[in-house]
Amino acid sequence: MRIGILGYGNLGRGVECAIKQNPDMELAAVFTRRAPEKVSILTKNAEVCSVNDIEQWKDKIDVLILCGGSATDLPEQTPKYAELFNVIDSFDTHARIPEHFDDVDAAAKKSGHIGIISVGWDPGMFSLNRMYANAILPEGKDYTFWGKGVSQGHSDAIRRVEGVKDGKQYTIPVESALEAVRNGENPELTTRQKHTRECFVVLEEGADAAKVEETIKTMPNYFADYDTTVHFISEEELQKNHSGIPHGGFVIRSGKTGWDLEHNHVIEYSLKLDSNPEFTSCVIVAYARAAYRLYQEGQRGCKTVFDIAPAYLSAKDGAELRRTLL
C-alpha cells in the first residue's frame, strides 16, 4: 500500500513512524502547507510536496492520511480530498461527527472512494469498547475517564491567557470515582466529580500570577466546571519535566444480568500511553489498511470504526488469525 500524509506535525510524524513498522505499507509522499524544502522527514525514499501539487498524485497513492486539526482543517479537508483519494482522519469533535460523516460520505460516494473518519483512541478504540460493552450488557451504565495525561486543547487554552508564556495541562481521573465505578456501585457523577485538572504555567515577565490563576480557573468550557490546580514554574522545569505528550484513560461499563438482575459485571478497557499522537497514529495506520481492503472489494462511501470488521485491520490473513489469536 502506498500511503500519503497530509500535514507533518506530531500526528504526521507519528504516522511516518507507524508505517515503518508495517511491511505491507510504504510512505509515498508527505504534503505540507509549508515550503517543502523546509520540511525534513525521516523516510529516505518518500517525497515532500506542496499541498498545492496534491492532485498530481491522484493515481499514485492508495490511502491519504489527513493529520490536520479537528477545529478547522478536517471539516474542510476530508470531504475535499475524498474526491481524489481514499482518505482517513482522526476527527475528534464528538458532537459534530454525524455531520462530518454525511459530508465525507457524499464526497466519497460521488468520487468512488472510501473515507474512514474519527479514528484514534477516543473516538476510535474507546468508541468500539463502549459499543461492545453496550451490546453485551444492555442493562447497565457507561463511564469514560481520561488521563492522567496532557490535554493539548486545554494546554493551548492556557497559553492564550494574557501573561502566560507557556504551559501544560493534565487531566486526572478522581480516584474515588474510578474505584466506585470499578466496584459496580453505578454512581451518578458530575463533571467535577470525575476529573480534576492540573496546570503548569510559565509566566511572562511582570505578569500578575493571581490574575492569571483566576483567569484559568474561571475559564468557561475548559476549567470552570473542574477542581483546577495551577502551579507556576520556570521555563527550564517545564522543558525538563513536562515536554512529553502522555495520555490514556478507562472505558468502563457496569451492568447486570439474570432474571431479576441479581448479578453484577464490570467490563474495563484501559490505555496508558507514553505518546498520545504516536499511539493515535498506530490506530490510524491499521485502519488505513482496512480502507485499502474495502476499496479493493468495491465498497464506497464513509465508514467509522463501528463498520469495519477487526480482521481488516491486521496484516495477518484469516487462517493465521484463527490459529494464533482466536
Residue pairs with C-beta under 8 A, 6 or more apart in sequence:
1 24
1 25
1 26
1 62
1 63
1 288
1 289
1 292
2 25
2 26
2 28
2 60
2 61
2 62
3 15
3 19
3 25
3 26
3 27
3 28
3 61
3 62
3 63
3 64
3 65
3 285
3 288
4 27
4 28
4 29
4 30
4 31
4 54
4 57
4 61
4 63
4 64
4 65
4 85
5 12
5 15
5 16
5 27
5 29
5 30
5 31
5 64
5 65
5 67
6 12
6 30
6 31
6 51
6 54
6 64
6 65
6 66
6 67
6 68
6 77
6 81
7 31
7 32
7 33
7 66
7 67
7 68
7 73
8 16
8 30
8 32
8 34
8 39
8 41
8 48
8 67
9 67
10 245
10 277
11 67
11 90
11 277
11 280
11 281
12 30
12 67
13 42
13 277
14 275
14 277
14 278
14 279
14 280
14 281
14 282
15 65
15 67
15 281
15 284
15 285
16 27
16 30
16 41
16 42
16 43
17 42
17 278
17 281
18 278
18 281
18 282
18 284
18 285
19 25
19 26
19 27
19 43
19 285
20 42
20 43
21 282
22 285
22 289
22 315
23 315
24 289
24 315
25 285
25 288
25 289
26 45
26 46
27 41
27 43
27 46
28 46
28 47
28 57
28 60
28 61
29 46
29 47
29 48
29 49
29 57
29 60
29 61
30 39
30 41
30 46
30 47
30 48
30 49
31 49
31 50
31 51
31 53
31 54
31 57
32 39
32 48
32 49
32 50
32 51
33 50
33 51
35 50
36 48
36 49
36 50
37 48
39 48
41 48
49 57
54 81
54 84
55 84
58 84
58 85
61 85
62 86
62 292
62 295
63 85
63 86
63 87
63 88
63 288
63 291
63 292
64 81
64 84
64 85
64 86
64 87
64 88
65 87
65 88
65 89
65 284
65 285
65 288
66 73
66 74
66 77
66 78
66 81
66 87
66 88
66 89
66 90
67 90
68 74
68 77
68 89
70 90
70 91
70 92
70 93
71 93
74 89
74 90
74 91
74 100
75 91
75 96
75 100
75 103
77 89
78 87
78 89
78 91
78 100
78 103
78 104
78 107
78 115
78 117
79 103
79 104
79 106
79 107
80 107
81 87
82 104
82 107
82 108
82 111
82 113
82 115
82 302
83 107
83 110
83 111
83 113
84 111
84 113
85 113
86 113
86 114
86 115
86 291
86 292
86 295
87 104
87 108
87 113
87 114
87 115
87 116
87 291
88 115
88 116
88 117
88 119
88 284
88 287
88 288
88 291
89 115
89 116
89 117
89 118
89 119
90 118
90 119
90 120
90 124
90 280
90 284
91 97
91 100
91 117
91 118
91 123
92 118
92 120
92 122
92 123
93 100
94 123
97 117
97 118
97 123
97 304
100 117
100 118
101 117
101 302
101 304
102 302
104 115
104 117
104 302
105 115
105 301
105 302
107 113
107 115
108 114
108 115
108 300
108 301
108 302
109 300
109 301
112 300
113 295
113 300
114 291
114 294
114 295
114 299
114 300
114 301
114 302
114 303
115 291
115 301
115 302
115 303
116 287
116 288
116 290
116 291
116 302
116 303
116 304
116 305
116 308
117 302
117 303
117 304
118 124
118 127
118 304
118 305
119 283
119 284
119 287
119 305
120 280
120 283
120 284
121 249
121 271
121 273
121 279
121 280
121 283
122 144
122 146
122 249
123 304
123 305
124 280
124 283
124 305
125 269
125 271
125 283
125 305
126 144
126 249
126 251
126 269
127 304
127 305
127 306
128 305
128 306
129 251
129 267
129 269
130 142
130 144
130 251
130 253
131 306
132 267
133 140
133 142
133 251
133 253
133 255
133 267
134 140
134 142
134 253
136 255
136 267
137 253
137 255
137 256
137 257
137 265
137 267
138 255
139 255
139 256
139 257
139 261
140 186
140 253
140 254
140 255
140 256
140 265
141 186
141 253
141 254
141 255
142 251
142 252
142 253
143 181
143 189
143 194
143 250
143 251
143 252
143 253
143 254
144 249
144 250
144 251
144 252
145 173
145 177
145 178
145 181
145 194
145 195
145 249
145 250
145 252
146 171
146 173
146 195
146 247
146 248
146 249
147 170
147 171
147 172
147 173
147 195
147 247
147 248
147 249
148 170
148 171
148 172
148 173
148 246
148 248
149 170
149 171
149 246
149 247
149 248
149 249
149 273
149 276
150 168
150 169
150 170
150 171
150 242
150 244
150 245
150 246
150 247
150 276
151 169
151 170
151 171
151 197
151 247
152 245
152 276
154 169
154 171
154 197
154 222
154 223
155 167
155 168
155 169
157 169
157 219
157 222
157 223
158 164
158 167
158 168
158 169
158 199
158 201
158 216
159 166
159 167
161 212
161 215
161 216
161 219
162 207
162 212
162 215
163 203
163 204
163 207
163 208
163 211
163 212
164 201
164 202
164 203
164 204
164 207
164 212
165 202
165 203
165 204
165 235
166 201
166 202
166 235
166 238
167 199
167 200
167 201
167 202
167 238
168 199
168 200
168 238
168 242
169 197
169 198
169 199
169 200
170 197
170 198
170 199
170 200
171 195
171 196
171 197
172 195
172 196
172 197
172 198
173 194
173 195
173 249
173 250
174 193
174 194
174 195
174 196
177 187
177 189
177 193
177 194
178 250
180 187
181 187
181 252
181 254
181 266
182 252
182 266
182 268
184 254
184 264
184 265
184 266
185 254
186 254
187 193
191 225
191 226
192 225
192 226
192 227
195 226
196 226
196 227
196 228
196 229
197 223
197 226
197 227
197 228
197 229
198 228
198 229
198 231
199 216
199 223
199 228
199 229
199 230
199 231
200 231
200 233
200 237
200 238
200 241
200 242
201 212
201 216
201 230
201 231
201 232
201 233
202 232
202 233
202 234
202 235
202 238
203 209
203 212
203 232
209 232
212 230
213 230
216 223
216 228
216 230
217 223
217 224
217 228
217 230
218 224
244 274
244 275
245 275
245 276
245 277
246 273
246 274
246 275
246 276
247 271
247 273
247 276
248 270
248 271
248 272
248 273
249 270
249 271
250 268
250 269
250 270
251 268
251 269
251 270
252 266
252 267
252 268
252 269
253 266
253 267
254 264
254 265
254 266
255 264
255 265
255 266
255 267
256 262
256 263
256 264
256 265
257 263
257 265
271 279
273 279
286 313
286 314
287 305
287 308
287 313
289 312
289 313
289 314
289 315
290 308
290 312
290 313
291 303
293 312
294 303
294 308
294 312
311 318
311 321
314 321
316 324
316 325
